[in-house]
């Protein structure tokens, strides 16, 4: 039980959790407003505005800076990891999504060719594939908004930490 209490009193981890929740909710609302559809998968899924990978990492790192000091080695480590997460989101994962989109398109095109008498679903099944997920990464704007949102949440949590229930700060 002490471990749970200590975890709940860890401001950076609480900030990361709140940052993720705010980003996921924002992503859900943005999709709902722009498409008119309530896409529940957006709450947990990858890709979209804002980055729910970048936001909690930056929120946690900004919180570490506010709690431990921006001069601390822990903040430096977190900042380096945040840069890697942001790079991964806009680079590797984004390109993997683009490749998945191209593969899905090729399979659909192949199924319409005269030599194949199968539907795209049949070809995916024949090649032991499901249709590949294409929304994996983020464009730079989605990551930038995630960075800003993470910093804002960290500042808000830090300045309101004493107003959180006692379980969060041990008083």
C-alpha positions as CSV (number, residue, x, y, z in Angstrom):
1,X,0.0,0.0,0.0
2,X,2.9,2.3,0.7
3,X,4.1,1.9,-2.9
4,X,0.7,3.0,-4.3
5,X,0.7,6.0,-1.9
6,X,4.2,6.9,-3.0
7,X,3.2,6.6,-6.7
8,X,0.2,8.8,-6.1
9,X,2.4,11.4,-4.5
10,X,4.8,11.5,-7.5
11,X,3.9,14.7,-9.2
12,X,5.7,14.0,-12.5
13,X,3.8,10.7,-12.9
14,X,0.5,12.2,-12.0
15,X,1.2,15.0,-14.5
16,X,2.0,12.4,-17.2
17,X,-1.3,10.6,-16.5
18,X,-3.3,13.9,-16.6
19,X,-1.4,15.0,-19.8
20,X,-2.3,11.7,-21.5
21,X,-5.9,12.0,-20.5
22,X,-6.2,15.6,-21.7
23,X,-4.5,14.8,-25.0
24,X,-6.7,11.7,-25.6
25,X,-9.9,13.6,-24.8
26,X,-8.8,16.5,-27.0
27,X,-8.0,14.0,-29.9
28,X,-11.5,12.4,-29.4
29,X,-13.2,15.8,-29.4
30,X,-11.3,17.1,-32.5
31,X,-12.3,14.0,-34.5
32,X,-15.9,14.3,-33.3
33,X,-16.1,17.9,-34.2
34,X,-14.4,17.6,-37.6
35,X,-16.0,14.4,-38.8
36,X,-19.2,14.3,-36.8
37,X,-18.4,10.7,-35.6
38,X,-17.7,9.6,-32.1
39,X,-14.6,7.5,-32.8
40,X,-13.9,5.8,-29.4
41,X,-10.7,4.3,-30.8
42,X,-9.2,7.8,-30.9
43,X,-9.1,7.7,-27.1
44,X,-6.5,4.9,-27.1
45,X,-5.3,4.8,-30.7
46,X,-2.0,6.0,-32.2
47,X,-1.8,9.0,-34.5
48,X,-3.9,12.2,-34.7
49,X,-4.0,15.6,-33.1
50,X,-2.5,16.1,-30.5
51,X,0.2,13.3,-30.0
52,X,-0.8,11.2,-27.0
53,X,2.7,9.9,-27.0
54,X,4.5,13.2,-26.9
55,X,2.1,15.0,-24.5
56,X,2.6,12.8,-21.4
57,X,6.3,12.4,-21.9
58,X,6.7,16.2,-22.2
59,X,4.3,16.8,-19.3
60,X,6.3,14.4,-17.1
61,X,9.7,16.0,-18.1
62,X,8.4,19.5,-17.6
63,X,7.1,18.4,-14.2
64,X,10.5,17.0,-13.3
65,X,12.0,20.3,-14.2
66,X,9.5,22.2,-12.0
67,X,9.9,19.7,-9.1
68,X,13.6,18.8,-9.2
69,X,15.0,21.8,-11.1
70,X,15.8,22.3,-14.8
71,X,19.5,21.9,-13.9
72,X,19.0,18.3,-12.6
73,X,20.4,15.2,-14.3
74,X,16.9,13.6,-14.2
75,X,15.5,16.5,-16.2
76,X,18.3,16.2,-18.7
77,X,17.6,12.5,-19.1
78,X,13.9,13.1,-19.5
79,X,14.4,15.8,-22.0
80,X,16.6,13.6,-24.1
81,X,14.0,10.8,-24.0
82,X,11.3,13.3,-24.9
83,X,13.2,14.4,-28.0
84,X,13.5,10.7,-29.0
85,X,9.8,10.1,-28.6
86,X,9.0,13.2,-30.7
87,X,11.4,12.2,-33.4
88,X,10.0,8.7,-33.4
89,X,6.5,10.0,-33.7
90,X,7.2,12.2,-36.7
91,X,9.8,9.9,-38.3
92,X,9.8,6.2,-37.9
93,X,6.1,5.7,-36.9
94,X,4.8,8.2,-39.4
95,X,6.7,6.5,-42.2
96,X,5.6,3.0,-41.1
97,X,2.0,4.3,-41.4
98,X,2.7,5.7,-44.9
99,X,4.2,2.3,-45.9
100,X,1.1,0.5,-44.5
101,X,-1.1,2.8,-46.5
102,X,0.9,2.0,-49.7
103,X,0.8,-1.8,-49.0
104,X,-3.0,-1.7,-48.3
105,X,-3.5,0.2,-51.6
106,X,-1.3,-2.2,-53.6
107,X,-3.3,-5.2,-52.3
108,X,-6.5,-3.5,-53.2
109,X,-5.1,-2.7,-56.7
110,X,-3.9,-6.3,-57.1
111,X,-7.4,-7.6,-56.3
112,X,-8.9,-5.6,-59.1
113,X,-6.3,-6.9,-61.6
114,X,-7.6,-9.5,-64.1
115,X,-5.1,-12.1,-62.9
116,X,-6.6,-12.1,-59.4
117,X,-10.1,-13.3,-58.8
118,X,-10.0,-12.5,-55.1
119,X,-11.2,-9.6,-53.0
120,X,-8.8,-7.5,-51.0
121,X,-10.0,-9.3,-47.8
122,X,-9.2,-12.7,-49.5
123,X,-5.7,-11.5,-50.4
124,X,-5.0,-10.3,-46.9
125,X,-6.2,-13.6,-45.6
126,X,-4.2,-15.6,-48.2
127,X,-1.0,-13.8,-47.3
128,X,-1.7,-14.1,-43.6
129,X,-2.2,-10.4,-43.1
130,X,-4.9,-8.2,-41.7
131,X,-5.4,-4.8,-43.3
132,X,-2.4,-2.8,-41.9
133,X,-3.0,0.0,-39.5
134,X,-2.1,3.3,-41.2
135,X,-2.6,5.9,-38.4
136,X,0.6,5.2,-36.5
137,X,2.6,8.4,-36.3
138,X,2.2,12.2,-36.3
139,X,3.0,15.2,-38.5
140,X,5.2,17.8,-36.9
141,X,2.2,20.0,-36.0
142,X,0.5,17.2,-34.0
143,X,3.8,16.7,-32.0
144,X,4.3,20.4,-31.5
145,X,0.8,20.7,-30.1
146,X,1.5,17.7,-27.9
147,X,4.7,19.4,-26.6
148,X,2.8,22.7,-25.8
149,X,-0.1,20.8,-24.2
150,X,2.3,18.7,-22.0
151,X,4.1,21.9,-20.8
152,X,0.8,23.6,-20.0
153,X,-0.5,20.6,-18.1
154,X,2.7,20.4,-16.1
155,X,2.5,24.1,-15.2
156,X,-1.1,23.8,-14.2
157,X,-0.6,20.7,-12.1
158,X,2.5,22.2,-10.4
159,X,0.8,25.5,-9.5
160,X,-2.3,23.6,-8.2
161,X,-0.6,20.7,-6.5
162,X,-1.5,21.8,-3.0
163,X,-5.1,21.9,-4.1
164,X,-5.1,18.2,-5.0
165,X,-6.6,15.8,-2.5
166,X,-4.3,15.0,0.4
167,X,-3.5,11.5,-0.9
168,X,-1.6,13.2,-3.8
169,X,0.8,15.3,-1.7
170,X,0.9,13.5,1.6
171,X,-0.5,16.3,3.8
